[in-house]
Amino acid sequence: MTRIIFDTATSLNGWIADEDNSLAWLFAVDGETTPDDEVLPQNVGAMVEGSTTYEWVLQESDILAHPEKWREFHGDTPTFVFTTRDLPAPEGADITFVSGDVSDAVPALRAAAGEKDIWIVGGGDLAGQFLDAGLLDEIAVSIAPVLLTGGAPLLPRRLESDRLRLVSAKAVGAFARLIFAIEAAPADAAGRDVRGPQ
């Protein structure tokens, strides 16, 4: 069955980008320029990115000028970019721009993914929107041996321990790799989430 997963790297204190929206700290970690396959999801049929993540990817590798570089990370995987703006797309890339509620895009995401997983690459707030809608199945985090003073948070939502079940924890190179399954929110007799918005 197709799952929706948020799989990302983070600093030890929970930032996925620094104050300058940079990932230079991540690529400075030993081995991160060629990451171990174990820190990447393996059964991905569709990828999801927010506009900030997407624009960072384009800029970091100058992809608009060198569209062949898109495939180095994305391959032929259909990619959905959530944005409220008109954004450029590299030539030949399988990209769909979407806006609005994440729930509305899920049928297209599932159709693109087939029997494989849907990978939310970033950012944290976009993953939080899937969580709010009750659509996020798993959070996988590769924790880098880096401490930052601020930036973009891992997932700017409150999620209590009764909703997170540890699936695995292991060392992968310089990283601590943690995978948590997300349990359904408890509901009252009328079927409403007793916690309200998360």
C-alpha positions as CSV (number, residue, x, y, z in Angstrom):
1,M,0.0,0.0,0.0
2,T,1.2,3.5,-0.9
3,R,2.5,5.4,2.1
4,I,3.3,9.1,2.5
5,I,6.6,9.6,4.2
6,F,8.6,12.6,5.3
7,D,12.3,11.7,5.0
8,T,14.9,14.3,5.6
9,A,18.2,15.2,7.3
10,T,18.4,17.4,10.3
11,S,20.9,18.9,12.6
12,L,21.2,17.5,16.1
13,N,19.1,20.3,17.5
14,G,16.3,19.9,14.8
15,W,17.0,22.3,11.9
16,I,16.7,21.2,8.3
17,A,18.3,24.4,6.9
18,D,20.3,27.2,8.6
19,E,19.3,30.9,8.9
20,D,20.5,31.5,5.4
21,N,18.4,28.6,4.0
22,S,21.7,26.8,3.3
23,L,22.5,23.1,3.5
24,A,26.3,23.7,3.4
25,W,26.5,22.4,6.9
26,L,25.0,19.1,5.8
27,F,27.3,18.6,2.8
28,A,30.3,19.3,5.1
29,V,29.5,16.1,7.1
30,D,31.9,13.3,6.1
31,G,30.4,11.2,3.3
32,E,27.4,13.4,2.7
33,T,28.4,14.4,-0.9
34,T,27.8,10.7,-1.8
35,P,25.2,9.7,0.9
36,D,24.8,6.1,1.9
37,D,21.7,4.5,0.3
38,E,20.5,3.7,3.8
39,V,19.8,7.4,4.4
40,L,17.5,7.6,1.4
41,P,14.0,6.0,1.0
42,Q,14.2,3.0,-1.3
43,N,10.7,2.5,-2.7
44,V,9.7,5.9,-4.0
45,G,7.1,6.4,-6.8
46,A,6.5,10.1,-6.4
47,M,8.3,13.0,-4.8
48,V,6.8,16.1,-3.2
49,E,8.6,19.5,-2.5
50,G,7.6,22.9,-1.3
51,S,8.6,25.9,-3.4
52,T,11.5,26.8,-1.1
53,T,13.0,23.3,-1.4
54,Y,12.5,23.3,-5.1
55,E,14.1,26.6,-5.7
56,W,17.0,25.7,-3.5
57,V,17.6,22.5,-5.6
58,L,17.4,24.5,-8.9
59,Q,19.9,27.1,-7.6
60,E,22.3,24.8,-5.8
61,S,23.1,22.8,-9.0
62,D,22.3,25.5,-11.6
63,I,19.7,23.1,-13.0
64,L,17.9,25.5,-15.3
65,A,21.2,25.9,-17.2
66,H,22.1,22.2,-16.8
67,P,18.8,20.4,-16.8
68,E,20.5,17.0,-17.0
69,K,21.5,17.5,-13.3
70,W,17.8,17.2,-12.3
71,R,18.1,13.4,-12.9
72,E,21.1,13.1,-10.5
73,F,18.7,13.3,-7.5
74,H,15.2,12.9,-9.0
75,G,15.8,10.4,-11.7
76,D,12.6,9.8,-13.7
77,T,10.4,10.0,-10.5
78,P,7.4,12.3,-11.0
79,T,7.8,15.3,-8.8
80,F,5.0,17.5,-7.4
81,V,5.9,21.1,-6.3
82,F,3.5,22.9,-4.0
83,T,3.6,26.7,-4.8
84,T,1.4,29.7,-5.2
85,R,3.7,31.2,-7.8
86,D,4.7,30.6,-11.3
87,L,8.1,28.7,-11.2
88,P,10.4,27.6,-14.0
89,A,10.9,23.9,-14.7
90,P,14.0,22.3,-16.1
91,E,13.7,20.9,-19.6
92,G,12.7,17.2,-19.6
93,A,11.8,17.0,-15.9
94,D,8.6,15.3,-14.9
95,I,7.2,18.1,-12.6
96,T,3.7,19.1,-11.7
97,F,3.0,22.4,-10.0
98,V,0.1,22.3,-7.5
99,S,-1.4,24.7,-5.1
100,G,-4.1,24.6,-2.4
101,D,-4.9,22.0,0.2
102,V,-2.6,19.0,0.2
103,S,-5.6,16.7,0.5
104,D,-6.8,17.8,-3.0
105,A,-3.5,16.7,-4.5
106,V,-3.4,13.2,-2.9
107,P,-5.3,11.3,-5.7
108,A,-2.8,12.6,-8.3
109,L,0.1,11.8,-6.0
110,R,-1.2,8.2,-5.4
111,A,-1.8,7.7,-9.1
112,A,1.7,8.8,-9.9
113,A,3.3,6.7,-7.2
114,G,1.4,3.5,-8.1
115,E,2.3,0.9,-5.5
116,K,5.3,2.8,-4.3
117,D,5.7,5.4,-1.6
118,I,5.2,9.2,-1.8
119,W,8.3,11.0,-0.5
120,I,7.9,14.5,1.0
121,V,11.4,15.8,0.4
122,G,10.8,19.1,2.1
123,G,10.1,21.4,3.7
124,G,8.9,20.9,7.3
125,D,5.8,23.0,7.0
126,L,4.6,21.1,3.9
127,A,5.1,17.8,5.8
128,G,3.1,19.5,8.6
129,Q,0.2,20.2,6.3
130,F,0.1,16.5,5.4
131,L,0.2,15.7,9.1
132,D,-2.6,18.1,9.8
133,A,-4.7,16.4,7.2
134,G,-4.1,13.0,8.7
135,L,-2.1,11.8,5.6
136,L,1.4,11.4,6.9
137,D,2.4,7.8,7.6
138,E,6.0,8.0,8.6
139,I,8.8,10.4,9.6
140,A,12.4,9.3,8.9
141,V,15.2,11.5,10.1
142,S,18.9,11.3,9.5
143,I,20.5,13.3,12.3
144,A,23.8,14.9,11.4
145,P,26.5,15.6,13.9
146,V,26.0,19.3,13.6
147,L,24.4,22.0,15.9
148,L,22.9,25.1,14.4
149,T,21.8,28.3,16.0
150,G,18.5,28.6,14.0
151,G,16.9,28.2,10.7
152,A,14.0,26.0,9.3
153,P,12.6,23.6,11.9
154,L,12.3,19.9,11.2
155,L,8.5,19.8,11.5
156,P,6.8,22.9,13.0
157,R,4.0,21.0,14.7
158,R,3.4,19.5,18.1
159,L,3.1,15.8,18.0
160,E,2.9,13.8,21.3
161,S,4.6,10.5,22.0
162,D,1.4,8.5,21.8
163,R,1.3,9.3,18.1
164,L,4.9,8.3,17.3
165,R,6.0,4.6,17.3
166,L,9.8,4.0,16.9
167,V,10.3,1.6,14.0
168,S,14.1,1.6,13.9
169,A,17.2,3.4,15.2
170,K,20.7,2.8,13.8
171,A,24.0,4.4,12.9
172,V,24.5,5.0,9.2
173,G,28.0,6.5,8.6
174,A,28.2,9.8,10.6
175,F,24.4,9.9,11.0
176,A,21.9,8.6,13.5
177,R,18.9,7.2,11.4
178,L,15.5,7.2,13.2
179,I,12.3,6.0,11.6
180,F,8.9,6.6,13.3
181,A,5.5,5.4,12.2
182,I,2.7,7.9,12.9
183,E,-0.3,6.5,14.7
184,A,-3.8,7.8,14.0
185,A,-5.0,10.6,16.3
186,P,-7.5,9.5,19.0
187,A,-11.0,10.5,18.2
188,D,-14.1,11.3,20.4
189,A,-17.4,9.5,20.0
190,A,-18.3,11.7,17.1
191,G,-15.1,10.8,15.3
192,R,-13.4,14.1,15.8
193,D,-9.7,14.4,16.6
194,V,-9.8,15.1,20.4
195,R,-6.6,17.2,20.1
196,G,-8.0,19.7,17.6
197,P,-5.5,21.2,15.0
198,Q,-2.0,19.9,15.5
